[in-house]
Amino acid sequence: MKNFVPHVLGALLAVACVSAGAAEFAEGKEFSRLKNPQPVETGKKIEVIEFFSYGCPHCNDLEPFLQQWLKTASADVQFRRVPVMFQDRWKALARDYYTLDAMGEDTRLSPALFQALHGAGMPLYQDKVFFDWAASKGLDRKQVVEIYNSFGIDSKLKRALVLAQEYNIQAVPTMVIDGKFVTSSDRIGGHGQVPAALDTLVAKARSERPKG
């Protein structure tokens, strides 16, 4: 019995801290709700989209924190990226992304591509440089070239442009949760706050989904 009260008090304190944190995460400040929610492409799973570009230095800075969050994300969450093309070089980098995505290598190689572009200064927006880099990472260069130049990638680029317009993306990185909640690092105090913010908004999205 001597240990019971401290344990109960500790549990209540933890709940109070979580509740306080959730209360401080305010709609209209740390995140916004879309007036016209968009349909998700993940079915029963809660969709988390990062609108990004490999060419964006802020996306590069966010990447380690995002990778940290992905390791602990709930099983009912599905993460996907949508490249934004604010400039010509970003269009080429979007093609890089969708090539890796089509080959099932985006999760493994996105952090490395960020590092090569921003850390080593490799011009991966040049197709031949990207082909050589991909080959150095163990991918079949011929296959990379074929996919990079394929109609399927063209279609994905067009779809990415449409999504950026539908979500009215003005800056990157921007995170969209379940087609209706929008947040970004600058709204929540920095890149390091993104994992906790995503967990909070995923929980909110989960609570608003129809039961069953």
C-alpha angles and dihedrals in degrees: 000000000000092000096042099077096051091049092050092047090049092051092048091049091052091051091048091052092051091048091049091050091050091049091053091053096084131189110241092027116047092017140005133218117230114242088217109036115212124228113256124232096213102077112212093358121092108251122225115186126190111201101205150137129222085224094059112099091205090054088051091053092048095050099086091051091046091051088051091053094047090060091060103031115132120262091244091060126090120194125203137166129226115196117224120214109208093150140020095261090053089055089059091045089051087056088051090054096049090047091056090043092053090051093049091244102108095098093050099040107032093084089048092049091051089051094047092049101041102023102038097026095233112168094231090165085077108087098220091049090051092048091052092046092050090050090051087057092057101267123134104257094208091052091047091053093048094050093042091057096039130120088238091063091046089055092050091051091053090049091050090054090052093049092050088053094045091052092040093231110193100166141014143270093039122161122210120191121204094337095292116058120072128191141152140192095261091056096053104040104272146322092294091065094056098089093054091043091053092050090050094050093043088055090048092049090048091052092051096050117100111268115249 
